[in-house]
Amino acid sequence: MTSRAPETQQTSSPASASQHGKQRTKYMQLVEQLTEQITQGELSPGAALPSEHQLCETHQLARTTVRNAMQLLEEQGWINRIHGKGSFVSTKPPIPIKQQLDIFAFVLPEVRTGFYPSLQRSFEQAAALTQNQVLVCCTENKVDMQGNTILQLIDKHVAGVALVPATVPPTPAYQVRQLQQHGIPVVFCHRDVEGIQAPLLSIPFREVGLLAGQTLLEQGHRSIALFSPHRATASIEYETGLREALAASPDPCPEPFIFHGPSSQLHPIDYEPDLLNTLELMFQRPEPPTAIFATFDSLAELIYLLLGKLGKRVPEDVSLLGFGGTVRHGAIQSRLSSITVDEVAIGRKAAELLTQMKQGALPIDSAEVFPMPINTSTGQTLGPPPGP
């Protein structure tokens, strides 16, 4: 097999040199020029290419250089060379690789409630600073829908993906691995995917549960309930943190009341009757909870309304603590006491990390973890337990 000479074109324009980071070999310039003519239809399938002698004369190239170019074009499937007849455009040329779009995708389990709207806006604003448009994709927290979304993003060859992984069921590693294998950087938000190395902007779920428990204990509560939208890794971490806080209390605390919503439903409103029935049964216990920690603000808002249906005053009869973002909008959320995480900082950092990986400043398989700080928003739904 003829070796390809590392001959370089001395007359390359500055634009072409900077575009590729270094001067291209002459035969590669010829390959690119001929493939462009084929993809743009200037050379149709089956058409004869100029002879090697003609190409040498036209492009002022050595015969060896032209042969190297034709050999590569044949290996890639662009042309067929027939001995004694010449070279012809393949009747089935390869599909050209699409150029990467300057678009970041943000894949979220939902976009309507909780901290997700603010998270989305901050990501879009940060991406705009680096001239990247944003494609927002909602998976409804369903892993099969997330898989279809990822395939479409690979087909579009987006520049990067910020992902809040679906949890119903847990996101499999192969979904995210497909993105990385196609050279598309990924940043995890809130939680990661086991078996995948990518930067993680993590919510410390156990610490959230711990801080919630400590906050309620400081108010004098001992009997506490935990409500989560569905049972997942984060829910277990919330519960673990809450139990740690109760175990550390100098005064003995009863077993916390735990409720996990159905995993098949994304929004609490979809299982409102079950939630109302659970609250009724909870208050029939010998020592009913005097405080409720709901692990998502939208769930806490619904519980607030249902407590009113049951004739319970908040916080006079029962205190209510949610979990959400630092941006507090809405008639109920603005009044709700919550553990908060800075969702605006998460969105900005995700866009920043994707830009760094896109530019090669950060490895695509970086396993760096960025824990997001948590705080308490006092609100109006937190108070001491009711008197005897």
C-alpha positions as CSV (number, residue, x, y, z in Angstrom):
1,M,0.0,0.0,0.0
2,T,1.3,3.4,-0.9
3,S,2.2,5.6,2.1
4,R,0.6,9.0,2.2
5,A,3.2,11.7,2.1
6,P,2.9,14.3,4.9
7,E,3.1,17.1,2.2
8,T,1.7,20.4,3.3
9,Q,0.2,23.2,1.3
10,Q,2.4,26.3,1.8
11,T,-0.2,28.6,0.3
12,S,-3.0,27.8,2.8
13,S,-5.0,30.8,3.8
14,P,-4.9,32.0,7.4
15,A,-8.5,31.2,7.8
16,S,-8.2,27.6,6.8
17,A,-5.1,27.2,9.0
18,S,-6.8,28.6,12.0
19,Q,-10.0,26.6,11.3
20,H,-8.1,23.3,11.7
21,G,-5.5,24.5,14.2
22,K,-2.6,23.5,11.9
23,Q,-1.8,23.3,8.2
24,R,-3.6,20.5,6.4
25,T,-1.8,18.1,4.1
26,K,-2.2,18.8,0.4
27,Y,-4.0,15.5,-0.2
28,M,-6.4,16.2,2.6
29,Q,-7.3,19.5,1.0
30,L,-8.0,17.7,-2.2
31,V,-10.1,15.1,-0.4
32,E,-12.2,17.8,1.3
33,Q,-12.7,19.7,-1.9
34,L,-13.9,16.6,-3.8
35,T,-16.2,15.4,-1.0
36,E,-17.7,18.9,-0.8
37,Q,-18.4,18.7,-4.6
38,I,-20.1,15.3,-4.1
39,T,-22.2,16.4,-1.1
40,Q,-23.3,19.6,-2.8
41,G,-24.3,17.7,-6.0
42,E,-21.6,19.2,-8.3
43,L,-20.5,15.6,-8.8
44,S,-23.5,13.3,-9.0
45,P,-23.4,9.6,-8.2
46,G,-21.9,7.6,-11.0
47,A,-20.2,10.7,-12.5
48,A,-16.6,10.3,-13.7
49,L,-13.9,12.3,-11.8
50,P,-11.1,14.0,-13.7
51,S,-8.1,11.8,-14.3
52,E,-5.2,11.8,-11.9
53,H,-3.2,13.7,-14.6
54,Q,-5.9,16.4,-14.8
55,L,-6.1,16.7,-11.1
56,C,-2.3,17.1,-10.9
57,E,-2.4,19.9,-13.5
58,T,-5.5,21.7,-12.1
59,H,-4.3,21.7,-8.4
60,Q,-0.6,21.9,-9.1
61,L,0.0,18.7,-7.1
62,A,2.4,15.8,-7.4
63,R,1.1,12.5,-8.7
64,T,1.8,10.8,-5.4
65,T,-0.3,13.4,-3.6
66,V,-3.3,12.8,-5.9
67,R,-3.0,9.1,-5.6
68,N,-3.1,9.3,-1.8
69,A,-6.2,11.5,-2.0
70,M,-8.0,9.1,-4.4
71,Q,-7.0,6.1,-2.2
72,L,-8.5,7.7,0.9
73,L,-11.7,8.7,-1.0
74,E,-12.1,5.1,-2.1
75,E,-11.5,3.8,1.4
76,Q,-14.1,6.1,2.8
77,G,-16.6,5.0,0.1
78,W,-16.9,8.2,-1.8
79,I,-15.6,6.9,-5.1
80,N,-15.0,3.6,-7.0
81,R,-11.8,3.2,-9.0
82,I,-12.0,0.9,-12.0
83,H,-8.7,-0.2,-13.5
84,G,-8.3,1.1,-17.0
85,K,-11.4,3.3,-16.9
86,G,-10.9,5.8,-14.1
87,S,-12.6,7.0,-10.9
88,F,-16.3,7.4,-10.5
89,V,-18.5,8.9,-7.7
90,S,-20.0,6.0,-5.7
91,T,-23.7,5.4,-6.3
92,K,-24.1,5.1,-2.5
93,P,-21.8,7.7,-1.0
94,P,-21.5,7.8,2.8
95,I,-23.8,10.1,4.8
96,P,-21.7,13.2,5.7
97,I,-21.2,13.8,9.4
98,K,-23.3,16.7,10.6
99,Q,-21.5,19.7,12.0
100,Q,-22.1,20.2,15.7
101,L,-24.8,22.8,16.4
102,D,-24.1,25.6,18.9
103,I,-27.0,24.4,21.0
104,F,-27.0,23.2,24.6
105,A,-29.9,20.9,25.6
106,F,-31.4,21.0,29.1
107,V,-33.2,17.7,29.9
108,L,-35.5,18.1,32.9
109,P,-38.1,15.8,34.5
110,E,-40.5,18.7,34.5
111,V,-40.6,22.4,33.7
112,R,-43.7,23.8,35.4
113,T,-43.3,23.6,39.2
114,G,-40.8,23.8,42.0
115,F,-37.3,25.2,41.3
116,Y,-37.3,24.0,37.6
117,P,-38.6,27.2,35.9
118,S,-35.9,29.3,37.6
119,L,-33.2,26.6,37.0
120,Q,-34.2,26.6,33.3
121,R,-34.1,30.4,33.0
122,S,-30.7,30.8,34.7
123,F,-29.2,28.1,32.3
124,E,-30.6,29.9,29.3
125,Q,-29.2,33.2,30.4
126,A,-25.7,31.8,31.1
127,A,-25.7,29.9,27.8
128,A,-26.6,33.1,25.9
129,L,-23.4,34.7,27.2
130,T,-21.4,32.2,25.2
131,Q,-23.6,32.5,22.1
132,N,-25.3,29.1,22.7
133,Q,-29.0,28.6,22.2
134,V,-30.8,26.3,24.5
135,L,-33.2,23.4,23.7
136,V,-35.3,22.5,26.7
137,C,-36.6,18.9,26.8
138,C,-39.1,17.5,29.4
139,T,-39.0,13.8,30.2
140,E,-41.9,13.7,32.7
141,N,-39.4,11.8,34.9
142,K,-39.9,8.7,32.7
143,V,-36.7,7.0,31.7
144,D,-38.1,5.7,28.4
145,M,-39.1,9.2,27.3
146,Q,-35.6,10.4,28.4
147,G,-34.0,7.7,26.2
148,N,-35.9,8.8,23.1
149,T,-35.0,12.4,23.9
150,I,-31.3,11.5,24.1
151,L,-31.4,9.7,20.7
152,Q,-32.9,12.8,19.1
153,L,-30.2,15.0,20.7
154,I,-27.5,12.7,19.3
155,D,-29.1,12.9,15.9
156,K,-29.0,16.7,16.1
157,H,-25.4,16.5,17.5
158,V,-26.0,19.2,20.0
159,A,-22.9,20.9,21.7
160,G,-23.7,19.7,25.2
161,V,-26.4,18.4,27.5
162,A,-27.3,19.4,31.1
163,L,-29.3,16.5,32.6
164,V,-31.5,16.1,35.6
165,P,-31.7,12.2,35.4
166,A,-35.1,10.6,35.4
167,T,-35.8,8.4,38.4
168,V,-38.8,6.2,37.2
169,P,-37.0,3.8,37.0
170,P,-33.5,5.0,37.7
171,T,-31.6,6.2,34.6
172,P,-29.4,3.4,33.1
173,A,-25.8,4.2,32.3
174,Y,-26.1,3.3,28.6
175,Q,-28.4,6.2,27.9
176,V,-25.8,8.8,29.0
177,R,-22.9,6.8,27.6
178,Q,-24.3,7.2,24.1
179,L,-24.0,11.0,24.4
180,Q,-20.4,10.8,25.5
181,Q,-19.4,8.3,22.9
182,H,-20.7,10.7,20.3
183,G,-18.5,13.4,21.7
184,I,-21.3,15.3,23.4
185,P,-20.4,16.5,26.9
186,V,-22.8,16.0,29.8
187,V,-23.3,17.7,33.1
188,F,-25.4,16.1,35.8
189,C,-27.7,18.4,37.9
190,H,-29.0,17.3,41.3
191,R,-28.0,13.7,41.0
192,D,-25.6,11.5,38.9
193,V,-26.0,8.2,37.1
194,E,-24.2,5.2,38.4
195,G,-21.4,4.0,36.0
196,I,-20.9,7.4,34.3
197,Q,-18.2,9.9,34.9
198,A,-19.4,13.4,34.3
199,P,-19.4,16.7,36.3
200,L,-22.1,16.7,39.0
201,L,-23.8,19.7,40.5
202,S,-25.2,17.9,43.5
203,I,-28.0,18.6,45.9
204,P,-26.9,17.0,49.2
205,F,-30.2,15.3,49.8
206,R,-29.2,13.7,53.2
207,E,-28.0,17.1,54.5
208,V,-31.4,18.6,53.3
209,G,-33.3,16.0,55.5
210,L,-30.9,16.6,58.4
211,L,-31.3,20.4,58.2
212,A,-35.1,20.0,58.0
213,G,-35.1,17.8,61.1
214,Q,-32.9,20.2,63.0
215,T,-35.0,23.2,62.0
216,L,-38.2,21.5,63.3
217,L,-36.5,20.3,66.4
218,E,-35.4,23.9,67.2
219,Q,-39.0,24.9,67.0
220,G,-39.8,22.3,69.7
221,H,-41.4,19.6,67.5
222,R,-40.8,16.0,68.3
223,S,-43.4,14.2,66.3
224,I,-42.6,14.8,62.6
225,A,-43.9,13.5,59.3
226,L,-42.0,13.3,56.0
227,F,-43.9,13.4,52.7
228,S,-42.1,12.8,49.3
229,P,-43.5,12.7,45.8
230,H,-42.3,9.1,45.3
231,R,-39.8,6.6,46.6
232,A,-36.4,7.1,45.0
233,T,-32.7,7.5,46.0
234,A,-33.2,11.2,46.9
235,S,-36.3,10.3,49.1
236,I,-34.3,7.7,51.0
237,E,-31.5,10.2,51.6
238,Y,-34.0,12.8,52.9
239,E,-35.4,10.2,55.3
240,T,-31.9,9.2,56.4
241,G,-31.0,12.8,57.2
242,L,-34.3,13.4,59.1
243,R,-33.8,10.3,61.2
244,E,-30.2,11.3,62.0
245,A,-31.5,14.7,63.3
246,L,-34.2,13.0,65.4
247,A,-31.7,10.4,66.8
248,A,-29.4,13.2,67.9
249,S,-32.1,15.0,69.8
250,P,-31.6,15.0,73.6
251,D,-35.3,14.3,74.0
252,P,-36.7,11.0,72.7
253,C,-38.7,11.4,69.5
254,P,-41.4,9.0,68.3
255,E,-41.0,7.1,65.0
256,P,-41.5,9.6,62.1
257,F,-44.5,9.2,59.9
258,I,-43.3,8.5,56.3
259,F,-45.3,8.8,53.1
260,H,-43.9,8.2,49.6
261,G,-46.3,9.0,46.7
262,P,-46.8,6.5,43.8
263,S,-43.8,6.4,41.5
264,S,-46.1,6.2,38.5
265,Q,-47.3,9.8,39.1
266,L,-45.2,12.9,38.6
267,H,-47.4,15.6,40.0
268,P,-48.9,15.5,43.5
269,I,-52.2,16.7,42.2
270,D,-52.5,13.4,40.4
271,Y,-52.8,11.5,43.7
272,E,-54.6,14.1,45.7
273,P,-57.3,11.8,47.0
274,D,-54.6,9.3,48.4
275,L,-52.7,12.2,49.9
276,L,-55.9,13.6,51.7
277,N,-56.7,10.1,53.0
278,T,-53.2,9.7,54.3
279,L,-53.3,13.0,56.1
280,E,-56.6,12.0,57.7
281,L,-55.2,8.7,59.0
282,M,-52.0,10.4,60.2
283,F,-54.0,12.8,62.4
284,Q,-55.9,9.8,63.9
285,R,-52.7,8.4,65.4
286,P,-52.3,8.5,69.2
287,E,-49.4,11.0,68.9
288,P,-50.0,12.7,65.5
289,P,-47.2,14.8,64.0
290,T,-47.1,18.4,64.8
291,A,-44.9,19.2,61.8
292,I,-44.6,18.0,58.2
293,F,-41.5,18.1,56.0
294,A,-42.5,17.8,52.3
295,T,-39.5,17.2,50.1
296,F,-40.7,19.3,47.2
297,D,-42.4,22.7,47.3
298,S,-45.2,21.8,44.9
299,L,-46.1,18.9,47.2
300,A,-45.9,21.2,50.3
301,E,-48.3,23.6,48.6
302,L,-50.9,20.9,48.0
303,I,-50.5,19.7,51.6
304,Y,-51.1,23.3,52.7
305,L,-54.4,23.3,50.9
306,L,-55.4,19.9,52.1
307,L,-54.7,20.8,55.7
308,G,-57.2,23.6,55.3
309,K,-59.8,21.1,54.1
310,L,-59.1,19.1,57.3
311,G,-59.6,22.2,59.4
312,K,-56.0,22.4,60.4
313,R,-54.4,25.8,60.7
314,V,-50.8,26.4,59.6
315,P,-48.7,26.9,61.6
316,E,-50.9,27.1,64.7
317,D,-52.0,23.4,64.5
318,V,-49.3,22.0,62.4
319,S,-46.1,23.4,60.9
320,L,-45.1,22.8,57.3
321,L,-41.6,22.9,55.8
322,G,-40.9,22.4,52.1
323,F,-37.8,22.1,49.9
324,G,-37.2,24.2,46.9
325,G,-35.3,27.0,45.3
326,T,-34.2,30.4,46.5
327,V,-36.6,32.1,44.0
328,R,-39.9,32.2,45.8
329,H,-42.9,33.0,43.6
330,G,-46.5,32.2,43.9
331,A,-49.2,33.0,46.5
332,I,-48.4,29.9,48.6
333,Q,-44.7,29.3,47.8
334,S,-43.8,32.9,48.8
335,R,-45.3,32.2,52.3
336,L,-44.0,28.6,52.6
337,S,-41.1,27.9,55.0
338,S,-38.5,25.8,53.1
339,I,-35.1,24.4,52.9
340,T,-33.6,26.0,49.8
341,V,-30.9,25.4,47.2
342,D,-29.7,28.0,44.8
343,E,-31.2,26.8,41.6
344,V,-29.9,29.9,39.7
345,A,-26.3,29.0,40.6
346,I,-26.9,25.4,39.4
347,G,-28.1,26.6,36.0
348,R,-25.3,29.0,35.6
349,K,-22.6,26.5,36.6
350,A,-24.1,23.8,34.3
351,A,-23.8,26.1,31.3
352,E,-20.3,27.2,32.3
353,L,-19.1,23.5,32.6
354,L,-20.5,22.6,29.3
355,T,-18.7,25.5,27.7
356,Q,-15.4,24.4,29.2
357,M,-15.9,20.9,28.0
358,K,-16.9,22.1,24.5
359,Q,-13.7,24.2,24.3
360,G,-11.5,21.3,25.6
361,A,-10.7,23.1,28.9
362,L,-12.3,20.3,30.9
363,P,-12.3,16.6,30.1
364,I,-15.6,15.1,28.9
365,D,-15.2,12.4,31.5
366,S,-14.4,14.7,34.4
367,A,-15.8,13.3,37.7
368,E,-15.6,16.6,39.6
369,V,-18.5,17.1,42.1
370,F,-19.8,20.5,43.0
371,P,-22.0,20.3,46.1
372,M,-24.6,23.1,46.1
373,P,-25.1,24.9,49.5
374,I,-28.4,24.8,51.2
375,N,-30.2,27.3,53.5
376,T,-33.5,27.9,55.2
377,S,-36.2,30.3,54.0
378,T,-38.2,31.2,57.2
379,G,-41.6,31.9,55.5
380,Q,-44.8,31.9,57.5
381,T,-45.7,28.2,57.8
382,L,-43.2,27.3,60.6
383,G,-43.9,27.7,64.3
384,P,-43.8,25.9,67.6
385,P,-46.0,22.9,68.3
386,P,-49.5,23.6,69.6
387,G,-50.1,23.5,73.4
388,P,-51.8,20.6,75.2
